[in-house]
Structure formats: structure tokens, C-alpha cells
Amino acid sequence: MRNTMFGAIAAISLSTAAAHAGDIAFIGKTEYAFEAETFSLEGGAEYTIDSFTFSGVAMFEDTKTTGFDFTGLELVADYAFTDSVSAYIRLETDDEFTYTETVVGASFSF
């Protein structure tokens, strides 16, 4: 069931990318934790319109026994007040898509 869901999400994302190639970016990162000896992967898409940025990221972690397991999803809405200051809200879910947390914050860069 999860594989079907991820396939559908990927198909929708790719079709959206074809329709709005200038406004969407594919994002991701990978990390290795030395003490825990685990890898983690994050991947998703980001859509920007005017000062708003919307993103969805799926998170995976190496379980050492079965490869990478889906661990959750983050949905973020960000509003840029200036080039260096923005406010955001982030919704987090677990691997069953059950709500786990809402985070609000501000970010800056110099």
C-alpha cells in the first residue's frame, strides 16, 4: 500500500513539474550519524509563487536490517518578508501519516 502511495505521489509531482517547470524545484539531503551509525534521506519538491514557498519532504532512515524505511512527512509553508527574513509553519507526520507536530518560526540570513 505504501509503495502504491509513493508511486502516486511521485507521478503527481513529476506531472506538476512538467506543467510548472519554472516554479518548482526538487529538494533533498542525506546525512550520516556517526554515533548511531545510520543514514537518513530526505527528498521532495518545493513550489514558489511570489513571496510564498510550499514544500513537502518525505523522510527515510536506514534501519540496518531492511534498508531504508519511510519515517515521516513534513509540509512547510514559508512567507518571505524580505530577501533575508521569512516566517514559516511546518506540519509533521509519522510513518502512518498521523499528525505529530506543528512548528512555527522565523528564519534570517545575513
N, C-alpha and C positions, 0 to 999 in steps of 0.2 A: 504494500500500500504506500509506504513512504517513497519507494523508488518511482512509483507512478506519479505521486505528488510532485517530486523533484523534477521529473521529466516534464510535467505540465508547466511548472514554474519556469524552467529553462526555455521551453518553447515560447511561452508568452514573453519572456524577457528578450529573446532573440527577435521575435516579430516586432516588439516595441522598438528595439534598437534599429531595425531596418526602416521603420516609419519615422523615427526621430533621431537619426544618426548624429546630428549636431548637438543635441541637448543631453545625451545620455553617455555615461562612462561606466565601464566595468571596473570594479574596485576589488581589492583583496590584499591579504597579507598572510605570511606564515611565520611562526615562531617556534623556537625550541627552548624548553625549560630544562636547565642543567640538573637541578636538584630532583625534579620529578621525572626526568628523563622522558619527556613526552613532546610530541609535535602538536601544534594546533594550526588549523587553516581557517581563514575567513574569506568569503567571496560573495559578491553580489553586484548590484547595479545602483547607480546614482543618477538622478534626473534633476536638472537645474532649469528653473524658469524665473526670470527676473532676479529678485533677491532671495528666492526660496530654493532650497535644495532638499530633495526627498531621497532617502536611500533605504535599501533593505539588504541585510547581510546574513547569510547562513553561516553558522559556526560548526566546525568539526574538530574532534580531538582524537589523537592516536591512543588506542586502548591497550596496546602491546599484545593483544590476543586476536582481535578480529579486524585489525586495520583501523580506518578512521570511522568514527561514529558521529552522527549528527547530534549536536549538543544544545542547539537553540537558534533563535532568530532574533535579530534586532531591527526595528524600524525606527528611522530618525527623520524628523522634520527640523530644518535649520533655516533661520532668517538672518541674513547678513545686513546689519545696520550700516556698516562701512566695509572697506576692504580688509580691515583688521579686527573688527568686533562683530560677533554674532551671538545669537541666543538659539538654544535647541531644546527639543524634547525627544526622549528616546524611550520606546516601549520594548521590553524584553520578554521572551518566552522561553520555555524549556523545550526538550526534545519531543514533547507531546503537543506542542503549540499551546500550552497552558500559560496564561499570563503570570509573570513572576515579578516584574518591577517596572516602575515609571521613573525616569530621571529627567530633571530639568537643569539647565546650566547655561553658562555663558563661556565663550572662548575668545581669546585675543592673540594677536601676534604682532611683533614689532620688527 
